[in-house]
Amino acid sequence: MDTQQVSAPPRAPSAGVVHINVRLTDGYTIISNRLSQHRGLSLLAIGLGTHIQSLPDGWRVGIKALAAVFPESEARIAAALRELEQHGFLRRIRERVGGGKLATRTESYNHPQAAARGRMRERVAAPVPEAVPEPEVLPAVAAEPVTAAEPVRVPEPEPVRVPAPEPEPVRVSVPDPVPAPVPGPRLVPTPTAPRKPRLPLPAPQQPTEALYAAAADLLAGLPRAAPLFLLSEEDARGLVPGVAAWLERGARPDAVRAALTDDPPVPLRHPAKLLRHRLAALLPPPLPAAVPVVPLQNCDDCDRAFRSSVPGCCRECRDARAYADERCLIGA
């Protein structure tokens, strides 16, 4: 008697990722593993390439348009677009449109190698103009000898010139011009726009040597946590009052370090200018004023404790003294 074979369900792996997939019928995009698992691209470039491949044709993918959607800065988005161009996933082409203007067309590839081979085959298969045949020159006809006394000079016949056929023009298919994208709102101010006044560097209200020493130590230790913020001695000396103002307002050194060095622009050309701007623009509010504490005093009469700014008697003893000093009016 044959035994029935029972297939056990596959066991889930004990470590690593486990995919819980649901069959999709709409709202999805097929992304090649050449992009999602590329070892030469950063995670930001892979995510940006995946987003671009999921967009419909004609969608704007400029730096300004992407920065308006995602929280990354324009510099980081521009660096990610350059990575995608270097590895062949993006290709930008500038074309002339009506009115003598230039428009940029961005092409996104899910298989850069296959697209490159296709472009190479198109170049090889382009029609080559036929060679123009050289005109044939008819041989000169030899004249028969004349039996006269004097030789008769027969002029040599001129060669017949055959007109060379003009080469046929090569027809090159020109793609239809892509309509220029509608320009969005201008986010960059014009060069003639008035600039905001530069914020002054803050300074502590009550500077002390200990406060300035702590600020100098914090600036000197910035390269250990953020190597990009290596300052010269002159720059560090000029930024000490600003850091001292932060410490005077109750900010912890690690909080000051994080606020000054987190998310720097790429590339960072002037670290001292960036620190000066952040010290002035992100200055925390001052601490609330402390409530004055009235000291305790011992009463001169009853030796009980009471709160007063000056020594003397408590309220009860003062009232008793005032009553004792009054003249008695009974029987006067």
C-alpha positions as CSV (number, residue, x, y, z in Angstrom):
1,M,0.0,0.0,0.0
2,D,1.5,3.3,-1.1
3,T,1.8,6.1,1.5
4,Q,0.5,9.5,0.6
5,Q,3.3,12.1,0.2
6,V,2.6,15.2,2.2
7,S,4.5,18.3,1.2
8,A,5.4,20.4,4.2
9,P,5.3,24.2,3.9
10,P,8.8,25.8,3.5
11,R,10.2,27.1,6.8
12,A,10.9,30.8,7.1
13,P,14.6,31.7,7.5
14,S,15.7,32.3,11.1
15,A,17.6,35.5,10.2
16,G,17.6,38.1,7.5
17,V,14.7,39.7,5.7
18,V,11.4,37.8,5.1
19,H,9.2,39.2,2.2
20,I,5.5,39.4,2.9
21,N,4.2,40.1,-0.7
22,V,0.7,40.8,-1.8
23,R,-0.2,40.6,-5.5
24,L,-0.5,44.1,-6.9
25,T,-3.0,45.0,-9.6
26,D,-2.4,48.7,-9.9
27,G,-0.1,51.5,-8.6
28,Y,3.2,49.7,-9.1
29,T,6.4,50.1,-11.2
30,I,8.8,47.4,-12.4
31,I,12.3,48.4,-11.3
32,S,15.4,46.4,-12.4
33,N,17.8,45.0,-9.9
34,R,20.6,46.7,-11.8
35,L,19.4,49.9,-10.1
36,S,18.0,48.6,-6.8
37,Q,21.0,46.5,-6.0
38,H,23.8,48.6,-7.6
39,R,27.0,48.5,-5.6
40,G,28.4,51.7,-7.0
41,L,25.5,54.0,-6.2
42,S,24.6,55.6,-2.9
43,L,21.3,54.9,-1.3
44,L,20.1,58.4,-2.1
45,A,20.9,57.9,-5.8
46,I,19.2,54.5,-5.9
47,G,16.1,55.9,-4.2
48,L,16.1,58.9,-6.6
49,G,16.5,56.7,-9.6
50,T,13.6,54.5,-8.5
51,H,11.4,57.6,-8.0
52,I,12.3,58.9,-11.5
53,Q,11.5,55.6,-13.2
54,S,8.1,55.5,-11.5
55,L,7.1,58.9,-12.9
56,P,5.1,59.3,-16.1
57,D,6.6,60.8,-19.3
58,G,6.8,64.5,-19.3
59,W,7.1,64.9,-15.5
60,R,9.7,67.5,-14.3
61,V,12.7,66.0,-12.7
62,G,14.9,69.0,-12.3
63,I,16.9,69.8,-9.1
64,K,14.4,72.5,-8.0
65,A,11.4,70.4,-8.7
66,L,12.8,67.4,-6.7
67,A,14.0,69.6,-3.8
68,A,10.4,71.0,-3.5
69,V,9.1,67.4,-2.9
70,F,11.8,65.7,-0.8
71,P,13.5,67.0,2.4
72,E,17.1,66.6,0.9
73,S,19.0,69.7,0.0
74,E,19.6,70.8,-3.7
75,A,23.3,69.9,-3.4
76,R,22.6,66.3,-2.3
77,I,20.0,65.9,-5.0
78,A,22.4,67.3,-7.6
79,A,25.1,64.8,-6.5
80,A,22.7,61.9,-6.7
81,L,21.7,62.9,-10.3
82,R,25.4,63.1,-11.3
83,E,25.8,59.5,-9.9
84,L,22.9,58.2,-12.0
85,E,24.4,60.0,-15.1
86,Q,27.8,58.5,-14.5
87,H,26.4,54.9,-14.4
88,G,24.1,55.4,-17.4
89,F,20.7,55.4,-15.7
90,L,20.1,59.1,-16.7
91,R,20.9,61.0,-19.9
92,R,20.3,64.7,-20.3
93,I,20.0,66.1,-23.9
94,R,19.8,69.8,-24.7
95,E,17.7,70.6,-27.8
96,R,16.6,73.7,-29.6
97,V,12.9,74.6,-29.5
98,G,11.0,77.3,-31.1
99,G,12.2,80.9,-30.6
100,G,15.9,80.0,-30.4
101,K,15.5,78.6,-26.9
102,L,17.2,75.5,-25.4
103,A,15.3,72.8,-23.5
104,T,16.7,69.9,-21.5
105,R,15.2,66.5,-22.1
106,T,16.0,63.8,-19.5
107,E,16.0,60.1,-20.5
108,S,15.7,57.4,-17.8
109,Y,17.1,53.9,-18.6
110,N,16.3,50.7,-16.6
111,H,19.0,48.8,-18.5
112,P,21.9,51.2,-19.4
113,Q,24.0,48.5,-21.1
114,A,21.2,47.4,-23.5
115,A,20.4,51.0,-24.3
116,A,24.0,51.8,-25.1
117,R,24.2,48.8,-27.4
118,G,21.0,49.9,-29.1
119,R,22.5,53.4,-29.8
120,M,25.6,51.8,-31.2
121,R,23.6,49.6,-33.6
122,E,21.7,52.7,-34.8
123,R,24.9,54.5,-35.5
124,V,26.3,51.5,-37.5
125,A,23.1,51.0,-39.4
126,A,22.8,54.6,-40.5
127,P,22.8,55.0,-44.4
128,V,26.2,55.8,-46.0
129,P,26.2,57.9,-49.1
130,E,27.2,56.0,-52.3
131,A,30.5,56.6,-53.8
132,V,30.4,59.0,-56.8
133,P,31.9,57.3,-59.9
134,E,34.7,59.1,-61.6
135,P,34.0,60.5,-65.0
136,E,35.3,58.4,-67.9
137,V,37.6,60.1,-70.4
138,L,37.2,58.9,-73.9
139,P,40.5,57.9,-75.6
140,A,41.8,60.2,-78.3
141,V,41.2,58.9,-81.9
142,A,44.4,58.5,-83.9
143,A,44.3,60.3,-87.3
144,E,45.2,58.3,-90.4
145,P,48.4,59.3,-92.2
146,V,48.0,61.6,-95.3
147,T,50.0,60.8,-98.5
148,A,50.5,64.5,-99.3
149,A,53.8,66.1,-99.6
150,E,53.3,68.2,-96.6
151,P,52.1,66.6,-93.4
152,V,48.6,67.6,-92.5
153,R,48.3,68.6,-88.9
154,V,45.2,67.0,-87.4
155,P,44.1,68.6,-84.1
156,E,43.8,66.2,-81.2
157,P,40.2,65.8,-80.1
158,E,39.4,67.2,-76.7
159,P,38.3,64.7,-74.1
160,V,34.6,64.5,-73.6
161,R,33.6,65.6,-70.2
162,V,30.9,63.5,-68.6
163,P,28.9,65.5,-66.0
164,A,29.3,63.9,-62.6
165,P,26.0,62.8,-61.0
166,E,25.1,64.8,-57.9
167,P,24.9,62.6,-54.8
168,E,21.4,62.1,-53.5
169,P,20.8,63.8,-50.1
170,V,20.7,61.5,-47.1
171,R,17.4,61.7,-45.4
172,V,17.9,61.8,-41.6
173,S,14.8,61.3,-39.5
174,V,14.5,64.3,-37.1
175,P,12.4,63.6,-34.0
176,D,9.6,66.0,-33.3
177,P,10.5,68.8,-31.0
178,V,9.7,68.2,-27.4
179,P,7.4,71.0,-26.0
180,A,9.2,73.1,-23.5
181,P,8.2,72.5,-19.9
182,V,6.2,75.1,-18.2
183,P,8.5,77.1,-16.0
184,G,7.7,76.9,-12.3
185,P,7.9,79.7,-9.7
186,R,11.4,81.2,-9.4
187,L,12.8,80.1,-6.1
188,V,16.3,81.8,-6.4
189,P,16.2,85.6,-5.9
190,T,17.4,87.8,-8.7
191,P,20.9,89.3,-8.4
192,T,19.3,92.8,-7.9
193,A,17.0,91.7,-5.1
194,P,17.7,93.3,-1.7
195,R,19.5,91.0,0.6
196,K,18.7,90.5,4.3
197,P,21.2,92.2,6.7
198,R,23.8,89.8,8.1
199,L,22.9,88.7,11.7
200,P,25.6,89.8,14.2
201,L,27.5,87.1,16.1
202,P,25.9,86.7,19.6
203,A,27.9,87.4,22.8
204,P,27.3,86.4,26.4
205,Q,25.7,88.9,28.8
206,Q,28.1,88.1,31.6
207,P,31.3,86.8,30.1
208,T,33.7,84.9,32.3
209,E,37.0,83.1,31.7
210,A,35.5,79.7,32.5
211,L,32.7,80.3,29.9
212,Y,35.2,81.4,27.2
213,A,37.5,78.4,28.0
214,A,34.6,75.9,27.6
215,A,33.6,77.5,24.3
216,A,37.2,77.3,23.0
217,D,37.4,73.6,24.0
218,L,34.2,72.9,22.2
219,L,35.4,74.5,18.9
220,A,38.7,72.8,19.1
221,G,37.0,69.4,19.5
222,L,34.7,69.7,16.6
223,P,36.9,67.8,14.1
224,R,36.8,64.7,16.3
225,A,33.0,64.4,15.7
226,A,32.8,66.1,12.3
227,P,36.1,66.1,10.4
228,L,34.8,68.7,7.9
229,F,34.8,71.4,10.5
230,L,38.5,71.8,10.9
231,L,39.0,75.5,11.9
232,S,42.1,77.7,12.0
233,E,43.2,79.3,15.2
234,E,41.9,82.7,14.0
235,D,38.5,81.4,13.0
236,A,38.1,79.6,16.3
237,R,39.0,82.7,18.3
238,G,36.4,84.8,16.4
239,L,33.7,82.2,17.0
240,V,34.3,81.8,20.8
241,P,31.9,84.6,21.9
242,G,29.0,83.0,19.9
243,V,29.5,79.6,21.5
244,A,29.9,81.2,24.9
245,A,26.5,82.9,24.4
246,W,24.9,79.4,23.7
247,L,26.5,77.9,26.8
248,E,25.4,80.9,28.9
249,R,21.8,80.2,27.9
250,G,21.9,76.7,29.3
251,A,22.6,74.7,26.1
252,R,24.6,71.5,26.7
253,P,27.9,71.1,24.8
254,D,26.7,68.0,22.9
255,A,23.5,69.9,21.8
256,V,25.6,72.8,20.6
257,R,27.9,70.5,18.7
258,A,25.0,68.7,17.0
259,A,23.2,72.0,16.0
260,L,26.3,73.4,14.5
261,T,27.6,70.3,12.5
262,D,24.5,68.3,11.5
263,D,23.6,68.1,7.8
264,P,26.3,70.2,6.3
265,P,26.1,71.3,2.6
266,V,28.1,69.2,0.0
267,P,30.7,70.3,-0.7
268,L,31.5,72.4,2.4
269,R,33.8,75.2,1.3
270,H,33.7,77.6,4.2
271,P,33.1,75.8,7.6
272,A,33.8,79.0,9.6
273,K,31.1,81.0,7.7
274,L,28.6,78.2,8.1
275,L,29.3,78.0,11.9
276,R,28.9,81.8,12.2
277,H,25.6,81.8,10.4
278,R,24.2,78.9,12.5
279,L,25.4,80.5,15.8
280,A,23.5,83.7,14.9
281,A,20.4,82.1,13.3
282,L,19.8,79.2,15.7
283,L,20.5,81.0,19.0
284,P,18.3,79.5,21.7
285,P,16.2,81.9,23.9
286,P,17.6,83.1,27.2
287,L,16.8,81.3,30.4
288,P,13.9,82.6,32.5
289,A,14.9,85.0,35.3
290,A,15.4,83.3,38.6
291,V,12.9,84.1,41.4
292,P,14.9,85.8,44.2
293,V,15.0,83.9,47.5
294,V,14.4,85.8,50.7
295,P,16.8,84.7,53.4
296,L,15.9,83.5,56.8
297,Q,16.4,85.7,59.9
298,N,16.2,85.0,63.7
299,C,13.8,87.3,65.6
300,D,15.6,89.4,68.2
301,D,12.8,89.0,70.7
302,C,11.4,85.4,70.4
303,D,14.4,83.9,68.5
304,R,12.0,82.4,65.9
305,A,13.0,82.1,62.2
306,F,11.2,84.4,59.7
307,R,12.0,85.5,56.1
308,S,13.2,89.0,55.6
309,S,15.9,90.8,53.7
310,V,17.1,92.7,56.9
311,P,17.5,91.3,60.5
312,G,15.1,92.4,63.2
313,C,11.9,91.2,64.8
314,C,9.2,89.1,63.3
315,R,5.7,90.5,62.6
316,E,4.2,89.4,65.9
317,C,7.0,90.9,68.0
318,R,6.8,94.1,66.0
319,D,3.0,94.3,66.7
320,A,3.6,93.5,70.4
321,R,6.1,96.3,70.6
322,A,3.8,98.8,68.9
323,Y,1.0,97.9,71.3
324,A,3.2,98.2,74.3
325,D,4.4,101.7,73.2
326,E,0.8,103.0,73.0
327,R,-0.4,105.1,76.0
328,C,-3.3,103.6,78.0
329,L,-6.3,105.9,77.9
330,I,-8.4,104.2,80.6
331,G,-8.6,106.3,83.9
332,A,-6.7,109.2,82.3
